[in-house]
Amino acid sequence: MQHLDGDLKGLKTSDRKALERTYRRRVAPDQVVSPELARHLTEISRRIGRQVGVLLARDGSVRNVVVGDAGQLSLPDVGRLRGGVGRFRGLRLVHTHLKGEPLSADDLNDLALLRLDLVAMVEVLGDGLPGRVELAHLAPFPELEAEVLAAGEDGAGSEAATEERAAADPFVRLVAPDVHRLDFDFEATIRALEEEFRRVAGSSARTGRERALVVGVQADDDHFAETLELVRSARVEIAGTSRQRRAQVHPRTVVGRGKLQAIVLESMRRGATVAIFDIDLKPAQARAFEDATGLKAVDRTQLILDVFAQRAKSRDGKLQVELAQLKYSLPRLTQKDAGLSRLAGGIGGRGPGETVVEIGRRRIRDRIAALEKQIESLSKQRDLRRSRRRKEAVPVLSIVGYTNAGKSTLLNAMTGAEVAAADRLFMTLDPTSRRLRFPREGEVVITDTVGFLSDLPPDLVTAFRATLEELADADLLLHVVDAADPRLEAKLQAVETLLAELGVADLPRLNVFNKSDLVAPPVMAELLRRHHGIAVSAAERRGIAELVSAAEEALGRDEPLLPDYGATAETPSS
């Protein structure tokens, strides 16, 4: 007996059997629906007073029979998407409307979110015969192809393009007075439609990298801009952006149903397979979003972890990143896949045993414990090295600052080293130490550290605490600030907050305002006045001698050199 979906309460046995007989019917590949199937559905719908629908496969077979109520029907789980850019579900929905009302918002949402081939409504007339037919399918908007290319692979200008598309009707609609006069070649149309979606999406997919839509749900433009920088640092191609400013995120799917529809449509047109959010998601939210859209959901912490994983080169760095990744993934391990629901009991499967998910969680916890032991061992080795330096009485300068402020470039300028430096976030993940000789006398060790970030994920702070604890033995902190950054005050305060969390806020400090060549002299002078710093351009090798002299003088002071932020700095923007 074939399975029926939907609201089956109160149905007579004869009605159930009539619905089950629907599975015997077939539709020609070029037809949306045959007159015979349309009449079969409307007669049953009229008799039971409910909407009735079928999901038809491309070969014309009936995959599902669904029963709703008088005003709507809810579709069952239709399984995974067919693979490939621009591919549709391979299913079309044909259902009845008792009052002949047009396709509803729910119908169109199902069309978009489930990526159905097509949705069609057949009116039920008073005598139970089929009346007017209305259908809709997705529109690829090929006329906007030039604009898609103009947006560029970094996503610049793509937010306006996304809003323009969302404002337009994303559906092609067709109405016929009855099923006999429905002039629509389904097979040819869906083949051409998929090809057009592939062409439009593929026209900007030239790099072979993973393509993502970046979704913003925070009102802060600077925060969203930083998310875009993180995406570029992760070497992910930005296919487009989508923003929804909400007082509170949707508790289940992060964004509302209308925005979900827009995201799905845009992902199809841009060839995107990932949605990257500018906030952290709860595990249930990520799963609900993925189930609703078919896109992989990546939140801010996961994005940062991915960047860190790409940058880690040393054994320390790789262990710390793996630890943070495992702590992040542990609460997200679920029984979503059917294969994870089987039991792993004793011989022959006796007893409840452990589910595969439970085994996975136990193994992750075991690995976390092992990693923490290894990191603790490496921390002790660093303690020994620091102890030797203290015995040798070699002063230590530690370079700290917000990511991409130019710390590695400054280290290279001061010591002649060739540490990798680039205009990307978190280029330095593993600490790098070099010797520096002062002009007058003595040597110091100068260390470059991992860059800071506002709202750095707690697991990352914990994982890298062993590395950052070396800051506690620094004799002087060089706090590098990007003088040309419009968010200078907020980033400066973010670094101060993290230094306080690490317990090193009381160490002597010298503010170094880098990229001074990009700042007007009066503005630079005001910054130095407020924050008592040194202006340099590490890239141009300007101000380096003055910085070395100031650092040597600071190390010779009897009193700690600390900026008075409460008295001199403006209140940072959040």
ABEGO torsion letter per residue (X at the ends): XBBBBEBABGBBAAAAAAAAAAAABBBBAABABBAAAAAAAAAAAAAAGBBBBBBBBAAGBBABBBBBBAABBBBBBAEBBBBEBGBBAGBBBBBBBAAGBBBBAAAAAAAAAAGBABBBBBBBBAAGBBBBBBBBBBBAGAAAAAAAAAAEAAGBGAAAAAAAAAABBABBBBBBABAAABBBBAAAAAAAAAAAAAAAAAAABAAGBBBBBBBBABABAAAAAAAAAAAAAAGBBBAEBBBBBBABBBAAAGBBAAAAAAAAAAAAAAGBABBBBABBBBAAAAAAAAAAAGBBBBBAAAAAAAAAAAABABAAAAAAAAAAAAAAAAAABBAABAAAABBBBBBGGBEAEBBAAAAAAAAAAAAAAAAAAAAAAAAAAAAAAAAAAAAAGBBBBBBBEBBGAGAAAAAAAAAGBBBBBBBBBGABABBBBBBBBBAABEBBBBBBBBBBBBGBBAAAAAAAAAAAAAAAABABBBBBBBAABAAAAAAAAAAAAAAAAAGAAABBBBBBBBGAAABBAAAAAAAAAAAGBBBBBAAAGBGAAAAAAAAAAAAABABBBBBBAAAABBBBBX
